[in-house]
Amino acid sequence: MNTLSFYAAIAKHLASIESNLNALADIYENIEARTTLDEDLIDLLNLKADEVKTAATALKSITYSGG
C-alpha cells in the first residue's frame, strides 16, 4: 500500500491545525477579544475546511484505471 505515508502526513498536519485552533480559542477566551480581521480569517479557515472535506470525499469516487 503506497498511500499510508500520505495519510500519516495528513493526520500529523490535522493534529497541528487542531492544536492551533485550541490555542486561538484560549486566546479569545482568556487574553483578548476577536477582531474583525480574526473574524475574516476564521471565515477563510471554514471555507478552506469545506474545500478539504470536498476533496477528501472526492477521493472515494476515483476509479483505478491501471497504469
N, C-alpha and C positions, 0 to 999 in steps of 0.2 A: 504494500500500500504506500504510494508515493505522496499521500496527502497529509499524513499525521503531523509533519513539521509545520504545515500551514495552519492547521487547527490549533496546535500548541502556541504558535506565534500570535494568532488572533486572540486566544484565551488570555495570554500574557498582556496584550495591549488592552483588552477589555477590563482586566483587573486593575490596570493602571488608570484607566479612564474612570472606573468606579471609585477608586481611591481619591482621585482629583475632584470628582463630584461631591463626595462626602466632605472633603476639605472645604470646598466652596460653601456647602450647606452650613458647616460650622462657622465660617466667616460671616455669612449672612445672619446667622442666629446670634452670634456672640461678639462679633467685632465691629461690623459696620453694615449698614443697610445697602441693598442693591441700588445701583444707579440705572439710569436709562440705558447706558451702554451695556451694563450687565444684562438687562432685560433683552436687549437686541442680540447679544451673544448667546443667551440661553435659547432664544428662538432659532438661531443658526444651528446650535447643537441639536435641537429637536428635529430640524429639517434634515441634518446630516444623518441622524439616527434613523429616521424614516427611510432615507436612501440606502443605508447599510442594510436595514431589515429587508427592503425590497430586493436588493442584490443577493442577500443570503437565501431568501425564498426562491429566487430565480434559479439558483444552483440545482434545485430539485427537478427543474424542467429540462435540464440539459441532457441530451441523449448522446451516449458514446458513439462515435462514428468510425472507430477504428483508427489506424494511424500508423 
